[in-house]
């Protein structure tokens, strides 16, 4: 059995760890509210941009934008992987990277090549260990997502799509359902689907508000220029929303993980305190026995 001094040292060490995890839990709780507010505020904007893009695309019959045209023979795909820059957030990154690995095996098994864009340090490190072809990355985004930091890497994949180097663009991220639940997801964003799974909802599907052919527009200056701008704006908004969802999920997952660590540290301290008391009592009993034995011998 360990000595009383060693047990006291272990108790102090766990107490110090508990103070750190408690502080991190409180910091994550304070950041979580702001991250969730930003995430929820941008959801209606994305849905509205999606409706506008589909409406103006359907209204014009002379020009079909490349981002709306599905290619028959898919030979190479691009994937945007959204993860966190920091750890200590439970299985948040592990779950989305497991989903990515499963999809990667499916693509390579079908003979497809894959180009990756990493948003977040954890995803970049994972792709590097996997030996994947990373064409661009954005790391150390901080606690607030900035569109100008995300646009560059996304543009790299969009340019490769327009040039014909890749035939699809996918995004992998973690969607915020509620404080206790975050769900890893993957979805195709190019070619732009006619519907998409709503952010934050388990099964809600977002579709265009109007039926085909019910919208008519006069384009100024022309349909090509307008659609080019709107399509890029929609895709950038979709990736930004994925990053915002991931940041909201990160703070929630970190708060829960740090709370669990704090509770576990308290249990360990209680167990060590019990062992310390038993060890101390055994030492006192031994000393008393020796004194009584000595007195009896005299």
BAFI-3210 file (N, C-alpha, C; in Angstrom, 3 decimals, decimal comma, padded with zeros to 6 digits):
// residues 298
n [1|2|3|4|5|6|7|8|9|10|11|12|13|14|15|16|17|18|19|20|21|22|23|24|25|26|27|28|29|30|31|32|33|34|35|36|37|38|39|40|41|42|43|44|45|46|47|48|49|50|51|52|53|54|55|56|57|58|59|60|61|62|63|64|65|66|67|68|69|70|71|72|73|74|75|76|77|78|79|80|81|82|83|84|85|86|87|88|89|90|91|92|93|94|95|96|97|98|99|100|101|102|103|104|105|106|107|108|109|110|111|112|113|114|115|116|117|118|119|120|121|122|123|124|125|126|127|128|129|130|131|132|133|134|135|136|137|138|139|140|141|142|143|144|145|146|147|148|149|150|151|152|153|154|155|156|157|158|159|160|161|162|163|164|165|166|167|168|169|170|171|172|173|174|175|176|177|178|179|180|181|182|183|184|185|186|187|188|189|190|191|192|193|194|195|196|197|198|199|200|201|202|203|204|205|206|207|208|209|210|211|212|213|214|215|216|217|218|219|220|221|222|223|224|225|226|227|228|229|230|231|232|233|234|235|236|237|238|239|240|241|242|243|244|245|246|247|248|249|250|251|252|253|254|255|256|257|258|259|260|261|262|263|264|265|266|267|268|269|270|271|272|273|274|275|276|277|278|279|280|281|282|283|284|285|286|287|288|289|290|291|292|293|294|295|296|297|298]
n.u [000,845|000,466|002,343|001,312|002,201|002,608|-000,018|-001,248|000,081|-000,955|-003,638|-003,504|-002,565|-004,729|-006,671|-005,677|-005,927|-008,702|-009,456|-008,543|-010,077|-012,621|-012,481|-012,147|-014,564|-016,349|-015,461|-015,996|-018,780|-019,487|-018,646|-020,185|-022,871|-022,666|-021,587|-023,649|-025,703|-024,698|-024,643|-027,369|-028,439|-027,511|-028,688|-031,367|-030,600|-029,015|-030,954|-032,653|-030,995|-030,568|-033,145|-033,424|-031,339|-032,121|-034,563|-033,892|-032,281|-033,996|-035,705|-034,412|-033,870|-031,966|-029,332|-027,380|-026,020|-022,733|-022,499|-024,908|-025,205|-025,194|-022,662|-022,224|-020,191|-018,308|-015,135|-013,308|-013,374|-013,950|-013,409|-014,451|-013,311|-014,382|-013,220|-012,168|-009,831|-008,717|-008,410|-009,880|-012,671|-014,376|-015,737|-016,071|-014,473|-013,507|-015,782|-016,693|-014,447|-014,302|-016,570|-015,706|-013,496|-014,780|-016,254|-014,142|-012,896|-014,939|-014,992|-012,348|-012,450|-014,186|-012,596|-012,160|-010,500|-009,454|-009,520|-008,654|-009,795|-008,875|-010,356|-009,519|-007,299|-007,183|-008,410|-006,663|-004,276|-005,082|-005,651|-003,109|-001,712|-003,072|-002,217|-003,490|-004,437|-004,077|-005,218|-005,644|-005,914|-007,274|-006,550|-006,542|-008,777|-009,953|-012,436|-014,549|-016,041|-014,656|-015,533|-013,769|-011,518|-012,300|-013,125|-010,990|-009,747|-012,093|-012,581|-010,476|-011,252|-013,625|-012,674|-011,209|-013,303|-014,704|-012,782|-012,790|-011,270|-012,194|-015,295|-017,342|-018,201|-017,907|-018,912|-017,835|-018,858|-019,852|-023,058|-025,049|-027,354|-028,586|-027,607|-026,694|-026,366|-024,601|-024,234|-022,428|-022,043|-022,320|-022,373|-023,256|-022,351|-021,771|-022,404|-025,050|-027,582|-031,137|-032,461|-031,779|-030,509|-031,694|-029,837|-029,112|-031,517|-032,877|-034,200|-035,363|-036,048|-034,988|-036,565|-037,033|-039,219|-041,066|-042,758|-041,511|-040,927|-042,560|-041,481|-040,267|-037,723|-036,067|-032,888|-030,105|-026,827|-026,642|-027,707|-025,587|-023,562|-024,999|-025,828|-023,346|-022,275|-024,255|-024,286|-021,713|-021,840|-023,822|-022,633|-020,368|-021,703|-022,916|-020,706|-019,642|-021,741|-021,531|-019,071|-019,746|-021,714|-020,104|-018,425|-020,228|-021,026|-018,590|-018,035|-020,160|-019,695|-017,187|-017,780|-019,436|-017,646|-015,640|-017,100|-017,738|-015,143|-014,463|-016,327|-015,487|-012,936|-013,601|-014,713|-012,476|-010,873|-012,372|-012,181|-009,395|-009,079|-010,415|-008,778|-006,456|-007,271|-007,675|-005,070|-003,714|-005,049|-004,321|-001,578|-001,567|-002,784|-000,852|001,297|000,211|-000,072|002,595|003,462|001,886|002,734|005,424|005,145|003,996|006,045|007,919]
n.v [-001,197|002,279|004,975|007,448|009,960|009,786|009,353|011,744|013,450|012,552|013,227|016,053|016,494|015,587|017,348|019,762|019,250|019,065|021,703|022,934|021,656|022,444|025,203|025,281|024,187|026,227|028,323|027,260|027,087|029,783|030,619|029,030|029,942|032,294|031,192|029,491|031,318|032,754|030,670|029,872|032,245|032,454|030,388|030,868|032,651|031,108|029,295|031,027|032,050|029,703|029,176|031,397|030,956|028,500|029,283|031,326|029,820|027,912|029,541|030,400|029,162|029,096|029,172|026,976|026,565|025,373|024,434|023,355|021,193|017,802|015,438|012,612|010,597|010,139|010,699|011,779|013,264|016,059|017,021|018,766|019,096|019,671|020,409|020,784|023,175|022,778|020,320|018,175|017,895|015,747|013,088|014,475|015,245|012,715|011,262|012,541|012,245|009,508|009,019|010,297|008,667|006,268|007,042|007,729|005,243|004,062|005,638|005,266|002,522|002,348|003,252|005,999|009,167|011,446|014,746|016,876|019,452|020,971|022,238|023,336|022,281|019,654|018,014|018,461|017,345|014,667|013,989|014,287|012,225|010,124|010,203|011,587|013,612|016,824|019,842|022,419|024,431|025,668|026,890|027,457|029,225|030,507|031,544|032,593|032,234|033,358|034,575|035,347|033,848|031,331|031,319|031,193|028,460|027,037|028,073|026,966|024,300|024,731|025,945|023,817|022,124|023,534|023,480|020,856|018,993|017,757|016,120|016,238|017,895|017,532|017,972|017,591|017,649|018,635|018,685|020,790|019,658|019,716|020,834|018,512|016,765|016,189|015,806|013,959|014,683|014,267|015,611|016,364|019,283|020,387|019,086|021,457|020,326|019,770|019,845|019,910|018,588|019,910|022,112|021,237|019,890|016,633|015,130|016,866|018,157|020,588|022,261|023,928|026,776|027,260|025,749|024,133|026,257|028,331|030,791|033,805|035,733|038,788|039,183|041,079|042,091|039,797|036,338|034,537|035,983|036,714|034,228|033,013|034,593|034,263|031,472|030,921|032,462|031,099|028,551|029,268|030,302|027,969|026,411|028,115|027,998|025,333|025,431|027,191|025,659|023,563|024,878|025,701|023,172|022,273|023,840|023,074|020,298|020,371|021,612|019,655|017,492|018,489|018,881|016,243|015,324|016,865|015,903|013,215|013,583|014,493|012,141|010,469|011,817|011,485|008,697|008,416|009,868|008,259|005,982|007,166|007,821|005,248|004,221|005,979|005,461|002,801|003,098|004,538|002,676|000,659|001,957|002,358|-000,301|-001,079|000,558|-000,351|-003,003|-002,628|-001,442|-003,555|-005,397|-004,196]
n.w [000,000|-000,730|000,755|003,209|002,500|-000,277|-001,120|-000,339|-002,080|-004,549|-004,202|-004,108|-006,698|-008,293|-007,409|-008,404|-011,133|-011,273|-010,762|-013,095|-015,130|-014,309|-014,665|-017,457|-018,228|-017,468|-019,097|-021,650|-021,460|-021,404|-023,930|-025,525|-025,743|-027,336|-029,678|-030,474|-030,913|-033,149|-034,989|-035,219|-036,171|-038,781|-040,184|-041,366|-043,380|-045,143|-046,048|-047,393|-049,426|-050,812|-051,851|-053,586|-055,407|-056,622|-057,730|-059,659|-061,252|-062,343|-063,759|-066,034|-069,211|-071,189|-070,324|-068,502|-065,443|-064,554|-061,912|-061,406|-062,986|-063,175|-063,490|-065,541|-065,547|-062,871|-061,865|-060,124|-056,910|-054,690|-051,297|-048,439|-045,252|-042,096|-038,988|-035,527|-034,082|-031,633|-028,987|-026,488|-026,555|-026,305|-028,261|-030,629|-032,960|-033,592|-034,367|-036,766|-038,358|-038,504|-040,053|-042,374|-043,062|-043,653|-045,932|-047,583|-048,025|-049,435|-051,775|-052,815|-053,135|-055,260|-057,230|-057,447|-057,426|-054,830|-053,678|-051,011|-048,792|-045,864|-043,004|-040,069|-037,506|-036,469|-038,406|-040,566|-039,585|-039,356|-042,066|-043,122|-041,813|-042,939|-045,484|-047,508|-050,374|-049,912|-050,929|-050,076|-047,075|-043,960|-040,908|-037,305|-036,782|-034,681|-032,217|-033,569|-036,702|-039,762|-042,854|-044,893|-044,350|-045,000|-047,626|-049,506|-049,441|-050,199|-052,741|-054,135|-054,586|-056,032|-058,363|-059,405|-059,945|-061,965|-063,954|-064,604|-063,282|-060,968|-060,147|-058,306|-055,227|-051,812|-048,358|-045,025|-041,714|-038,353|-037,149|-035,125|-032,897|-030,308|-026,988|-025,790|-027,879|-030,813|-034,256|-036,637|-040,098|-043,676|-046,932|-050,345|-052,042|-054,461|-057,641|-057,093|-055,032|-055,456|-053,112|-049,579|-046,490|-043,534|-041,441|-038,154|-037,763|-037,386|-039,382|-041,178|-044,384|-046,638|-049,204|-052,406|-052,383|-054,388|-057,198|-060,202|-062,984|-062,187|-061,786|-063,173|-064,590|-065,444|-066,528|-065,487|-065,552|-067,329|-067,520|-067,046|-065,610|-063,325|-062,227|-061,795|-059,719|-057,694|-057,291|-056,315|-054,001|-052,572|-052,145|-050,654|-048,430|-047,502|-046,718|-044,778|-042,930|-042,170|-040,839|-038,757|-037,456|-036,609|-034,800|-032,826|-031,951|-031,004|-028,667|-027,024|-026,790|-025,565|-023,125|-021,936|-021,849|-020,155|-017,833|-017,207|-016,733|-014,502|-012,620|-012,479|-011,439|-008,892|-007,826|-007,819|-005,998|-003,668|-003,352|-003,050|-000,705|001,097|001,042|002,030|004,643|005,684|005,503|007,203|009,611|009,962|010,361|012,770|014,461|014,400|015,657|018,199|018,983|019,129|021,227|023,370|023,422|024,121|026,653|028,032|028,000|029,651]
ca.u [000,000|001,240|002,476|000,397|002,753|002,328|-001,463|-001,502|000,564|-001,922|-004,852|-003,221|-002,463|-006,079|-007,358|-005,212|-006,561|-010,124|-009,571|-008,355|-011,241|-013,760|-012,319|-012,401|-016,005|-017,001|-015,106|-016,754|-020,191|-019,661|-018,472|-021,199|-024,053|-022,364|-021,419|-024,966|-026,454|-024,208|-025,029|-028,808|-028,754|-027,159|-029,468|-032,385|-029,941|-028,646|-032,174|-033,186|-030,100|-030,837|-034,385|-033,183|-030,492|-032,913|-035,579|-033,327|-031,732|-035,112|-036,392|-033,676|-033,735|-030,897|-028,015|-027,364|-024,757|-022,007|-022,714|-026,202|-025,184|-024,620|-021,873|-022,559|-019,031|-017,564|-013,819|-012,561|-014,227|-013,302|-014,071|-014,103|-013,378|-014,464|-012,957|-011,772|-008,399|-008,297|-008,968|-010,638|-014,096|-015,004|-015,588|-016,582|-013,649|-013,403|-016,994|-016,760|-013,328|-014,690|-017,466|-014,860|-012,702|-015,691|-016,544|-012,884|-012,737|-015,957|-014,538|-011,158|-012,873|-014,827|-011,593|-012,205|-009,490|-010,048|-008,772|-009,217|-009,565|-009,008|-010,657|-009,309|-006,011|-007,348|-008,657|-005,441|-003,347|-005,597|-005,455|-001,671|-001,362|-003,727|-001,558|-004,448|-004,011|-004,664|-004,917|-005,706|-006,316|-007,477|-006,449|-006,505|-009,845|-010,404|-013,771|-015,567|-015,688|-014,537|-015,775|-012,608|-010,557|-012,849|-013,382|-009,824|-009,707|-013,269|-012,389|-009,543|-012,023|-014,578|-011,918|-010,895|-014,546|-014,987|-011,788|-013,004|-010,363|-013,038|-016,669|-018,259|-017,613|-018,613|-018,498|-017,970|-018,904|-020,685|-024,238|-025,514|-028,758|-028,829|-026,401|-026,252|-026,246|-024,010|-024,308|-021,536|-022,780|-021,623|-023,326|-022,738|-022,767|-021,611|-023,472|-025,997|-028,781|-032,415|-032,901|-030,700|-030,909|-031,629|-028,859|-029,649|-032,687|-032,495|-034,767|-036,061|-035,490|-035,297|-036,838|-037,435|-040,586|-041,961|-042,641|-040,746|-041,587|-043,466|-040,749|-039,767|-036,864|-035,300|-031,540|-029,301|-026,564|-027,044|-027,916|-024,302|-022,909|-025,813|-025,773|-021,988|-022,155|-025,178|-023,871|-020,544|-022,283|-024,546|-021,696|-019,583|-022,582|-023,117|-019,488|-019,584|-022,704|-020,948|-018,046|-020,452|-022,316|-019,025|-017,940|-021,233|-020,934|-017,327|-018,142|-021,079|-019,013|-016,104|-018,383|-019,879|-016,464|-014,957|-017,952|-017,531|-013,801|-014,523|-017,047|-014,621|-011,855|-014,172|-014,842|-011,129|-010,415|-013,083|-011,597|-008,049|-009,217|-010,767|-007,558|-005,545|-007,760|-007,402|-003,621|-003,352|-005,570|-003,493|-000,304|-001,816|-003,027|000,434|002,080|-000,379|000,272|003,998|003,578|001,291|003,620|006,616|004,796|003,770|007,349|008,562]
ca.v [000,000|003,513|005,715|008,587|011,097|009,580|009,531|013,188|014,035|012,221|014,020|017,425|016,502|015,479|018,601|020,761|018,911|019,403|023,156|023,269|021,202|023,274|026,488|025,072|024,001|027,535|029,090|026,689|027,448|031,192|030,733|028,225|030,756|033,160|030,354|029,001|032,460|032,995|029,525|029,931|033,459|032,303|029,324|031,398|033,281|030,046|028,760|032,023|032,069|028,467|029,385|032,358|030,298|027,516|030,007|031,985|028,778|027,288|030,508|030,600|027,903|029,194|028,959|026,029|026,772|024,115|023,962|022,685|020,083|016,570|014,730|011,186|009,798|010,762|010,072|012,345|014,103|016,933|016,954|019,788|018,451|020,704|019,905|021,828|023,450|022,318|019,052|018,171|018,083|014,436|012,365|015,316|015,068|011,286|010,812|013,046|011,653|008,120|009,104|010,636|007,496|005,319|007,540|007,667|003,853|003,816|006,286|004,585|001,200|002,508|003,734|007,458|009,965|012,382|015,928|017,329|020,765|020,814|023,426|022,891|021,614|018,220|017,360|018,528|016,346|013,336|013,771|014,125|010,861|009,200|010,304|012,104|014,747|018,055|020,918|023,706|024,282|026,869|026,470|028,524|030,183|031,184|031,224|033,174|031,942|034,506|034,110|035,557|032,773|030,081|031,446|030,779|027,004|026,579|028,476|026,034|023,156|025,171|026,133|022,478|021,579|024,210|023,058|019,450|018,114|016,974|016,041|016,490|018,479|017,128|018,622|016,787|018,563|018,197|019,535|021,001|019,298|020,407|020,888|017,161|015,924|016,741|014,713|014,070|014,594|014,448|015,914|016,938|020,674|020,654|019,959|021,891|019,485|020,477|019,899|019,535|018,278|021,138|022,153|021,154|019,021|015,243|014,562|017,887|018,391|021,923|022,244|025,247|027,126|027,309|024,646|024,432|027,035|029,343|032,038|034,374|036,861|039,496|039,202|042,262|042,252|038,596|035,190|033,922|036,763|036,662|032,892|032,774|035,233|033,674|030,101|030,978|032,988|030,038|027,510|029,851|030,387|026,610|026,006|028,945|027,462|024,100|025,823|027,740|024,516|022,811|025,646|025,576|021,804|022,146|024,416|022,226|019,043|020,631|021,859|018,370|016,678|019,032|018,607|014,833|015,203|017,437|014,947|012,052|013,986|014,504|010,757|009,958|012,451|010,818|007,370|008,574|010,330|007,078|005,177|007,897|007,670|003,879|004,090|006,740|004,727|001,608|003,520|004,880|001,413|-000,020|002,658|002,047|-001,698|-001,122|001,169|-001,282|-004,139|-002,215|-001,246|-004,883|-006,042|-003,586]
ca.w [000,000|-000,801|002,001|003,353|001,769|-001,700|-001,347|-000,253|-003,337|-005,591|-003,970|-004,538|-008,158|-008,861|-007,092|-009,372|-012,417|-011,187|-010,900|-014,510|-015,898|-013,922|-015,339|-018,881|-018,369|-017,378|-020,300|-022,768|-021,285|-021,777|-025,386|-026,200|-026,035|-028,475|-030,866|-030,880|-031,458|-034,512|-035,806|-035,491|-036,921|-040,190|-040,832|-042,293|-044,536|-046,077|-046,658|-048,342|-050,585|-051,551|-052,600|-054,676|-056,404|-057,368|-058,506|-060,844|-062,122|-063,047|-064,609|-067,281|-069,958|-072,179|-069,721|-067,386|-064,733|-064,288|-060,546|-061,351|-063,931|-062,629|-064,487|-065,572|-065,159|-061,778|-061,773|-058,995|-056,064|-053,714|-049,994|-047,435|-043,938|-041,050|-037,641|-034,583|-033,945|-030,317|-028,548|-025,237|-026,833|-026,399|-029,530|-031,723|-034,155|-033,902|-035,066|-038,142|-039,089|-038,782|-041,206|-043,523|-043,428|-044,292|-047,278|-048,345|-048,452|-050,467|-053,003|-053,344|-053,568|-056,569|-058,169|-057,563|-056,751|-053,872|-053,247|-049,747|-048,184|-044,415|-042,206|-038,695|-037,316|-036,231|-039,685|-041,367|-039,053|-039,703|-043,496|-043,345|-041,390|-043,858|-046,779|-048,485|-051,186|-049,366|-051,876|-049,377|-045,675|-043,152|-039,513|-036,302|-037,104|-033,475|-031,717|-034,460|-038,096|-040,651|-044,216|-045,747|-044,107|-045,528|-049,060|-050,288|-049,636|-050,944|-054,140|-054,764|-055,072|-057,057|-059,605|-059,926|-060,496|-063,226|-064,947|-064,917|-062,542|-060,063|-060,651|-057,192|-054,013|-050,602|-047,119|-043,810|-040,578|-037,239|-037,021|-033,753|-032,678|-029,042|-026,170|-025,455|-029,069|-032,024|-035,227|-037,806|-041,355|-044,944|-047,984|-051,592|-052,249|-055,896|-058,141|-056,071|-055,032|-055,462|-051,719|-048,671|-045,128|-042,747|-040,366|-036,808|-037,692|-037,623|-040,599|-041,969|-045,711|-047,165|-050,636|-052,922|-052,021|-055,555|-058,144|-061,417|-064,013|-061,656|-061,615|-064,417|-064,265|-066,471|-065,982|-065,784|-066,987|-068,058|-066,642|-066,684|-064,551|-062,121|-061,666|-061,293|-058,415|-056,727|-056,987|-055,426|-052,711|-051,876|-051,700|-049,561|-047,260|-047,003|-045,998|-043,568|-041,975|-041,640|-039,865|-037,593|-036,760|-035,963|-033,651|-031,782|-031,425|-030,268|-027,323|-026,256|-026,493|-024,598|-021,811|-021,404|-021,560|-018,981|-016,670|-016,869|-016,153|-013,156|-011,764|-012,275|-010,527|-007,546|-007,370|-007,539|-004,744|-002,565|-003,181|-002,488|000,674|001,881|001,171|002,917|006,009|006,108|005,699|008,403|010,767|010,134|010,944|014,177|015,171|014,529|016,686|019,502|019,305|019,550|022,557|024,338|023,524|024,861|028,051|028,617|028,181|030,824]
c.u [000,881|001,285|001,519|000,882|002,464|000,849|-001,833|-001,059|-000,394|-003,197|-004,651|-003,150|-003,844|-006,882|-006,958|-005,843|-008,032|-010,339|-009,464|-009,585|-012,486|-013,693|-012,612|-013,884|-016,739|-016,704|-015,905|-018,229|-020,446|-019,535|-019,597|-022,400|-023,817|-022,239|-022,764|-025,823|-026,024|-024,681|-026,506|-029,178|-028,485|-027,952|-030,547|-031,777|-029,588|-029,879|-032,733|-032,316|-030,332|-032,090|-034,168|-032,381|-031,302|-033,960|-034,995|-032,709|-032,840|-035,768|-035,708|-033,461|-032,565|-029,531|-028,151|-026,011|-024,079|-022,246|-024,057|-026,246|-024,475|-023,913|-022,104|-021,400|-018,204|-016,249|-013,018|-013,482|-013,350|-014,094|-013,527|-014,339|-013,303|-014,284|-012,564|-010,262|-007,855|-008,970|-009,824|-012,121|-014,767|-014,734|-016,033|-015,801|-013,578|-014,588|-017,028|-015,614|-013,574|-015,631|-016,684|-014,071|-013,560|-015,997|-015,302|-012,649|-013,733|-015,520|-013,353|-011,493|-013,537|-013,869|-011,586|-011,020|-010,159|-009,062|-009,455|-008,864|-009,840|-009,277|-010,600|-008,034|-006,159|-007,589|-007,423|-004,430|-003,784|-005,364|-003,982|-001,218|-001,929|-003,047|-002,459|-003,856|-004,738|-004,251|-004,948|-006,165|-006,503|-007,504|-006,391|-007,520|-010,315|-011,809|-014,891|-015,176|-015,679|-014,616|-014,538|-011,535|-011,009|-012,949|-012,223|-009,748|-010,898|-013,112|-011,453|-010,276|-012,994|-013,881|-011,558|-012,148|-014,846|-014,018|-011,932|-012,097|-011,115|-014,484|-017,727|-017,484|-018,503|-018,105|-018,796|-017,883|-019,743|-021,827|-024,686|-027,002|-029,256|-027,557|-025,836|-025,996|-025,677|-023,836|-023,350|-022,318|-021,853|-022,670|-022,650|-023,257|-022,585|-021,553|-024,510|-027,248|-030,047|-033,061|-031,725|-031,266|-030,677|-030,574|-029,582|-030,855|-032,285|-033,000|-035,468|-035,324|-035,947|-035,427|-037,172|-038,906|-041,542|-041,729|-041,906|-041,591|-042,477|-042,789|-040,240|-038,991|-036,346|-033,914|-030,789|-028,006|-026,921|-027,114|-026,602|-023,643|-023,672|-025,715|-024,394|-021,819|-023,019|-024,760|-022,683|-020,952|-022,999|-023,584|-020,825|-020,420|-022,811|-021,898|-019,338|-020,541|-022,184|-019,888|-018,699|-021,108|-021,252|-018,506|-018,943|-021,209|-019,683|-017,454|-019,078|-020,389|-017,902|-016,673|-018,809|-018,686|-015,751|-015,787|-017,788|-016,169|-013,770|-015,218|-016,194|-013,475|-012,364|-014,320|-013,480|-010,597|-011,083|-012,494|-010,201|-008,103|-009,567|-009,548|-006,570|-005,966|-007,476|-005,924|-003,171|-003,829|-004,752|-002,159|-000,469|-002,021|-001,724|001,286|001,542|-000,040|001,691|004,198|003,049|002,184|004,874|006,318|004,583|005,087|008,081|007,909]
c.v [001,247|004,193|006,898|009,785|010,982|009,823|011,010|013,890|013,770|013,046|015,460|017,522|016,455|016,745|019,716|020,518|019,295|020,905|023,576|022,881|022,023|024,630|026,363|024,847|025,336|028,395|028,599|027,055|028,894|031,384|030,038|029,066|031,644|032,352|029,859|030,123|032,757|031,891|029,598|031,150|033,296|031,216|029,878|032,034|032,225|029,498|029,725|032,087|030,839|028,623|030,316|031,709|029,327|028,212|030,600|030,963|028,138|028,244|030,689|029,267|027,930|028,858|028,045|026,129|025,429|023,561|023,246|021,423|018,880|015,801|013,228|010,321|010,552|010,003|010,565|013,281|014,977|016,914|018,042|019,167|019,529|020,039|021,085|022,044|022,901|020,998|019,222|018,461|016,732|013,764|013,157|015,084|013,603|010,808|011,276|012,465|010,173|008,065|009,400|009,412|006,448|005,730|007,467|006,241|003,502|004,408|005,550|003,174|001,225|003,048|005,233|008,094|011,010|013,508|016,504|018,793|020,625|022,166|022,987|022,063|020,108|017,460|017,353|017,491|014,931|013,027|013,584|012,722|009,823|009,194|010,828|013,297|016,004|019,217|022,290|023,457|025,648|026,426|027,709|029,624|030,955|030,755|031,759|032,879|033,211|034,011|034,260|034,493|031,464|030,113|030,894|029,276|026,469|026,899|027,522|024,821|023,551|025,387|024,794|021,827|022,203|023,787|021,587|018,490|017,251|017,077|016,262|017,140|018,119|017,926|017,695|017,736|017,935|019,176|019,601|020,671|019,971|020,309|019,503|016,296|016,713|015,590|014,919|013,855|014,770|014,705|016,525|018,359|021,106|019,300|020,260|021,015|020,334|020,527|019,512|019,297|019,490|021,025|022,108|020,259|017,604|014,726|015,588|018,134|019,764|021,817|023,652|025,513|027,014|026,116|025,101|025,230|028,144|030,700|032,508|035,635|037,506|039,719|040,453|042,184|041,026|037,439|034,581|034,656|036,657|035,299|032,558|033,357|034,572|032,260|030,083|031,476|031,906|028,987|028,021|029,934|029,006|026,133|026,816|028,415|026,167|024,404|026,370|026,634|023,748|023,542|025,613|024,204|021,633|022,660|023,586|020,930|019,252|020,879|020,537|017,511|017,178|018,840|017,154|014,626|015,753|016,493|013,717|012,368|014,024|013,102|010,168|010,530|011,785|009,435|007,450|009,027|009,162|006,178|005,840|007,729|006,267|003,674|004,793|006,006|003,469|001,958|003,859|003,614|000,657|000,622|002,362|000,618|-001,808|-000,526|000,248|-002,501|-003,822|-002,057|-002,596|-005,594|-005,488|-004,107]
c.w [000,000|000,550|002,016|002,556|000,277|-002,011|-001,290|-001,537|-004,489|-005,444|-004,438|-006,062|-008,806|-008,580|-008,059|-010,739|-012,411|-011,317|-012,363|-015,322|-015,567|-014,606|-016,831|-019,149|-018,359|-018,597|-021,502|-022,681|-021,709|-023,290|-026,146|-026,615|-027,259|-029,762|-031,378|-031,458|-032,894|-035,462|-036,188|-036,338|-038,416|-040,901|-041,780|-043,539|-045,580|-046,791|-047,702|-049,598|-051,452|-052,416|-053,794|-055,791|-057,251|-058,238|-059,781|-061,788|-062,952|-064,029|-065,953|-067,983|-070,935|-071,582|-068,504|-066,702|-064,453|-062,886|-060,376|-062,212|-063,314|-063,727|-064,387|-065,070|-064,112|-061,609|-060,563|-058,216|-055,171|-052,420|-049,080|-046,062|-042,862|-039,693|-036,753|-034,633|-032,633|-029,980|-027,311|-025,476|-027,089|-027,737|-030,738|-033,018|-034,571|-034,719|-036,520|-038,970|-039,378|-039,991|-042,478|-043,997|-044,131|-045,734|-048,165|-048,866|-049,550|-051,802|-053,625|-053,815|-054,931|-057,616|-058,374|-056,852|-055,871|-053,579|-052,015|-049,466|-046,690|-043,774|-040,749|-038,580|-037,180|-037,531|-040,565|-040,905|-039,428|-041,181|-043,826|-042,956|-042,354|-045,225|-047,872|-049,230|-050,717|-050,263|-051,222|-047,945|-045,041|-041,695|-038,612|-036,629|-035,885|-033,078|-032,598|-035,909|-038,940|-042,092|-045,085|-045,544|-044,756|-047,048|-049,892|-050,519|-050,431|-052,430|-054,870|-055,327|-056,171|-058,399|-060,240|-060,523|-061,860|-064,328|-065,328|-064,194|-061,533|-060,541|-059,573|-056,055|-052,835|-049,415|-045,941|-042,618|-039,467|-037,064|-035,563|-033,675|-031,406|-028,209|-025,879|-026,685|-030,234|-033,016|-036,388|-039,094|-042,544|-046,015|-049,199|-051,744|-053,698|-056,613|-057,044|-056,129|-054,992|-054,077|-050,839|-047,278|-044,251|-041,654|-039,026|-036,667|-038,066|-038,967|-041,491|-043,281|-046,206|-048,675|-051,098|-052,640|-053,200|-056,462|-059,398|-062,395|-063,497|-061,463|-062,979|-064,071|-065,546|-065,881|-066,433|-064,964|-067,828|-067,070|-066,175|-065,509|-063,236|-061,445|-061,119|-059,895|-057,355|-056,339|-056,037|-054,045|-051,910|-051,328|-050,557|-048,289|-046,654|-046,211|-044,716|-042,504|-041,361|-040,596|-038,602|-036,777|-035,984|-034,732|-032,507|-031,135|-030,574|-028,836|-026,444|-025,836|-025,469|-023,203|-021,161|-021,010|-020,303|-017,712|-016,220|-016,232|-014,730|-012,184|-011,470|-011,332|-009,090|-006,981|-006,999|-006,231|-003,551|-002,295|-002,571|-001,033|001,592|002,096|002,122|004,379|006,546|006,389|006,971|009,663|011,036|010,770|012,429|015,015|015,395|015,617|018,076|019,943|019,788|020,934|023,648|024,532|024,323|026,341|028,754|028,895|029,391|032,108]
res [x|x|x|x|x|x|x|x|x|x|x|x|x|x|x|x|x|x|x|x|x|x|x|x|x|x|x|x|x|x|x|x|x|x|x|x|x|x|x|x|x|x|x|x|x|x|x|x|x|x|x|x|x|x|x|x|x|x|x|x|x|x|x|x|x|x|x|x|x|x|x|x|x|x|x|x|x|x|x|x|x|x|x|x|x|x|x|x|x|x|x|x|x|x|x|x|x|x|x|x|x|x|x|x|x|x|x|x|x|x|x|x|x|x|x|x|x|x|x|x|x|x|x|x|x|x|x|x|x|x|x|x|x|x|x|x|x|x|x|x|x|x|x|x|x|x|x|x|x|x|x|x|x|x|x|x|x|x|x|x|x|x|x|x|x|x|x|x|x|x|x|x|x|x|x|x|x|x|x|x|x|x|x|x|x|x|x|x|x|x|x|x|x|x|x|x|x|x|x|x|x|x|x|x|x|x|x|x|x|x|x|x|x|x|x|x|x|x|x|x|x|x|x|x|x|x|x|x|x|x|x|x|x|x|x|x|x|x|x|x|x|x|x|x|x|x|x|x|x|x|x|x|x|x|x|x|x|x|x|x|x|x|x|x|x|x|x|x|x|x|x|x|x|x|x|x|x|x|x|x|x|x|x|x|x|x|x|x|x|x|x|x|x|x|x|x|x|x]
***
